[in-house]
Amino acid sequence: MRGWRWIVAGAGIVLFAAVLVPRVRTQGPNAPAKKRPPNALEVSRQFLTLHPQPRDEAERKIVAALEDMHVNQSRGMGNVWPEDGRVLRMLTETLGAKHVVEIGTANGYSALWFCLALRSTGGKLTTHEIDPQRIALAKANFKRAGVEPLLTLVEGDAHQTITRLEGPIDLVLLDAEKEGFTDYLSQLLPRVRSGGLIIAHDSSGQADQMHDYFQAIASNPDLETAFVDASRWGMCITRKMK
Ligand SMILES: C[S@@+](CC[C@H](N)C(=O)[O-])C[C@H]1O[C@@H](n2cnc3c(N)ncnc32)[C@H](O)[C@@H]1O
């Protein structure tokens, strides 16, 4: 009987050493920090240039303007990040968009990303801005980038000016004051074609200001949404299903 006791006690010690001790070491308070996998922004910055490689002279002018604006004008402008710009361009091209609507032009940085796509889709951008200084800056940027034939810059409060917009709209970018997003959505949604996209920017970085908007899209069964963090600011991408 005594021999059995020693065998059981020995087996217990071995089990403790083999199973529990390593667990305590990897999960307990003194566990070494787990290596965090890189996020999309870090991978993108490692493998991609900040702005795309131009394929012709017209793209070279647009990309040169984007690069200059990113370095010299982005401070306090609220521009999308290059990683978001890539997504906007890709979605616009993938949709074959003929009409893109933007609320919040600022100096025209995101508008230029749309223009890269619209050159190949044969589409147009209608972009809206309320601030006269930013309107002047955007006009100068559009001129040097050579994109004036691709867009219309509508001046004034977009809540009023979008009433004049005609559909069908393929893609909307909401990038003005967050508290206005639900009004922009309810005004523009009827003019978005089925299969079209409504993209709300800063859906991670300023999520706390967008709860009404999130509720509005989530309660509509005709809308399907994905949150994409290409940059850490995030985009809430909603598809109009019918
Ligand atoms: C975040 S910035 C837009 C950035 C731009 N989409 C980009 O990525 O380059 C927001 C802009 O919305 C404009 N804005 C705010 N309220 C507006 C309104 N009611 N109508 C039109 N523009 C508005 C602001 O003046 C500001 O320039």
The ligand as an SDF file (V2000), in Angstrom:
LIG
                    3D

 27 29  0  0  0  0  0  0  0  0999 V2000
  -12.4160   66.0300  -42.2700 C   0  0  0  0  0  0  0  0  0  0  0  0
  -12.5000   67.3840  -43.3500 S   0  0  0  0  0  0  0  0  0  0  0  0
  -12.6520   66.6180  -44.9340 C   0  0  0  0  0  0  0  0  0  0  0  0
  -11.3950   65.9670  -45.3900 C   0  0  0  0  0  0  0  0  0  0  0  0
  -11.4030   65.5200  -46.8300 C   0  0  0  0  0  0  0  0  0  0  0  0
  -12.4940   64.6220  -47.1020 N   0  0  0  0  0  0  0  0  0  0  0  0
  -10.1000   64.8310  -47.1530 C   0  0  0  0  0  0  0  0  0  0  0  0
   -9.9390   63.6670  -46.7630 O   0  0  0  0  0  0  0  0  0  0  0  0
   -9.2460   65.4490  -47.7900 O   0  0  0  0  0  0  0  0  0  0  0  0
  -14.1620   67.9300  -43.0800 C   0  0  0  0  0  0  0  0  0  0  0  0
  -14.5610   69.1020  -43.9270 C   0  0  0  0  0  0  0  0  0  0  0  0
  -15.9810   69.2270  -43.8870 O   0  0  0  0  0  0  0  0  0  0  0  0
  -16.3110   70.5780  -43.9790 C   0  0  0  0  0  0  0  0  0  0  0  0
  -17.6850   70.7650  -43.4920 N   0  0  0  0  0  0  0  0  0  0  0  0
  -18.1180   70.7380  -42.1980 C   0  0  0  0  0  0  0  0  0  0  0  0
  -19.4460   70.9660  -42.1480 N   0  0  0  0  0  0  0  0  0  0  0  0
  -19.8570   71.1180  -43.4280 C   0  0  0  0  0  0  0  0  0  0  0  0
  -21.1220   71.3690  -44.0200 C   0  0  0  0  0  0  0  0  0  0  0  0
  -22.2320   71.4830  -43.2900 N   0  0  0  0  0  0  0  0  0  0  0  0
  -21.1870   71.4560  -45.3740 N   0  0  0  0  0  0  0  0  0  0  0  0
  -20.0660   71.3330  -46.1420 C   0  0  0  0  0  0  0  0  0  0  0  0
  -18.8460   71.0830  -45.6290 N   0  0  0  0  0  0  0  0  0  0  0  0
  -18.7430   70.9810  -44.2860 C   0  0  0  0  0  0  0  0  0  0  0  0
  -15.2470   71.2680  -43.1220 C   0  0  0  0  0  0  0  0  0  0  0  0
  -15.1300   72.6330  -43.4220 O   0  0  0  0  0  0  0  0  0  0  0  0
  -14.0110   70.4320  -43.4410 C   0  0  0  0  0  0  0  0  0  0  0  0
  -13.2240   71.0480  -44.4360 O   0  0  0  0  0  0  0  0  0  0  0  0
  1  2  1  0
  2  3  1  0
  2 10  1  0
  3  4  1  0
  4  5  1  0
  5  6  1  0
  5  7  1  0
  7  8  2  0
  7  9  1  0
 10 11  1  0
 11 12  1  0
 11 26  1  0
 12 13  1  0
 13 14  1  0
 13 24  1  0
 14 15  1  0
 14 23  1  0
 15 16  2  0
 16 17  1  0
 17 18  1  0
 17 23  2  0
 18 19  1  0
 18 20  2  0
 20 21  1  0
 21 22  2  0
 22 23  1  0
 24 25  1  0
 24 26  1  0
 26 27  1  0
M  CHG  2   2   1   9  -1
M  END
$$$$
